[in-house]
């Protein structure tokens, strides 16, 4: 009986070493490519007003092309100049109109799972430098 236990223990130890060696030599499964497709939500608080505004986006990435819309307090607007790179870098613009004047809001960031972190550039309506704000969007389920 003692020999049987010794043999069983040795067999398990050798078998474990073989399994670990095979697993170490196997290539890891490739990571799923990043995909911004889905519904996104974020809030911003412009320093000038101190009031928080919620916005959403519906993004779609097919055949290498990023399309979608952004909805906020000024309604729903299609995105333009949209790019998405395999490393998760995302950028797009939204052209809006206020008091008869068109203006462009530029979004850029990095996708990581169900989050996009980056910046939004708003034009300065007084002709100065654009206002830069953090952009932290979360994919909604």
C-alpha positions in Angstrom: 0.0 0.0 0.0 2.9 2.3 0.9 4.5 1.8 -2.6 1.2 2.5 -4.3 0.9 5.9 -2.5 4.5 6.7 -3.4 3.9 5.8 -7.0 0.6 7.8 -7.2 2.3 10.9 -5.7 5.2 10.6 -8.1 2.8 10.2 -11.0 0.8 13.3 -10.1 4.0 15.4 -9.7 5.4 14.3 -13.1 2.0 14.8 -14.7 1.7 18.3 -13.3 5.2 19.2 -14.5 4.3 18.1 -18.0 1.0 20.0 -18.1 2.8 23.2 -16.9 5.5 22.8 -19.5 3.0 22.3 -22.3 0.9 25.3 -21.1 4.0 27.5 -21.0 5.0 26.7 -24.6 1.4 27.3 -25.9 0.9 30.7 -27.5 -1.6 32.8 -25.5 -4.9 33.4 -27.1 -4.9 36.7 -29.0 -6.7 39.5 -27.2 -10.0 40.6 -28.7 -9.5 43.7 -30.7 -10.8 46.9 -29.1 -14.2 48.0 -30.3 -15.9 51.3 -29.5 -19.3 50.1 -30.7 -22.0 50.8 -28.1 -23.7 53.4 -26.1 -21.6 55.7 -24.0 -22.4 58.2 -21.2 -20.4 61.0 -19.5 -20.9 64.2 -17.6 -19.0 67.5 -17.8 -19.0 70.6 -15.7 -17.8 73.7 -17.5 -15.9 76.0 -15.1 -17.9 79.0 -16.4 -21.3 77.7 -15.3 -20.5 75.1 -12.6 -23.5 73.2 -13.8 -23.1 69.5 -14.8 -24.3 68.4 -18.2 -24.8 64.8 -19.2 -24.1 63.6 -22.7 -24.4 60.3 -24.5 -23.0 58.8 -27.7 -24.0 55.9 -29.9 -20.9 54.6 -31.7 -20.6 52.0 -34.4 -17.4 50.6 -35.8 -17.7 48.5 -38.9 -15.2 47.7 -41.7 -12.7 50.1 -40.2 -15.1 53.1 -40.2 -16.4 54.8 -37.0 -19.8 56.4 -37.2 -22.3 57.6 -34.6 -24.2 60.4 -32.9 -23.7 62.5 -29.8 -26.7 63.6 -27.8 -26.6 66.4 -25.2 -28.5 69.5 -24.2 -28.4 70.7 -27.8 -30.0 67.6 -29.2 -28.6 64.7 -31.3 -25.8 65.4 -33.8 -23.9 63.0 -36.0 -20.1 62.7 -35.5 -17.6 63.6 -38.2 -13.9 63.3 -38.9 -14.0 60.0 -36.9 -11.0 57.7 -36.4 -10.4 54.6 -34.4 -7.0 52.9 -34.3 -6.3 49.3 -33.2 -4.4 50.6 -30.1 -7.7 52.1 -28.9 -7.1 55.7 -29.8 -10.4 57.4 -30.8 -11.2 60.8 -32.1 -14.2 62.5 -33.7 -15.8 65.9 -34.0 -19.3 67.2 -33.5 -20.4 70.3 -35.5 -23.1 72.2 -33.6 -24.9 75.5 -34.1 -25.5 78.3 -31.5 -27.1 81.6 -32.3 -26.7 81.0 -36.0 -23.0 80.3 -35.6 -21.5 76.8 -36.4 -18.8 75.5 -34.1 -16.9 72.3 -33.7 -16.4 70.3 -30.5 -13.4 67.8 -30.8 -13.3 64.6 -28.8 -10.1 62.4 -28.4 -9.2 59.7 -26.1 -8.2 56.1 -25.5 -10.5 53.1 -25.2 -9.8 50.6 -22.5 -12.5 48.0 -22.0 -15.8 49.8 -21.2 -14.2 53.3 -20.6 -12.9 56.1 -22.8 -10.6 58.6 -21.2 -9.4 61.7 -23.0 -10.2 65.3 -23.7 -12.9 67.4 -25.2 -11.9 70.7 -26.9 -14.7 73.4 -26.9 -14.2 76.5 -29.0 -13.9 79.8 -27.2 -16.8 81.9 -28.6 -14.8 85.1 -27.8 -12.1 84.0 -30.3 -9.5 82.9 -27.7 -8.0 79.5 -27.1 -10.3 76.5 -27.0 -11.4 75.2 -23.6 -10.1 71.8 -22.8 -12.0 69.4 -20.5 -11.5 65.8 -19.3 -13.6 63.3 -21.0 -14.4 60.1 -19.1 -17.1 58.1 -20.9 -18.5 54.8 -19.7 -20.1 52.2 -21.9 -23.7 51.6 -20.8 -25.2 48.1 -21.0 
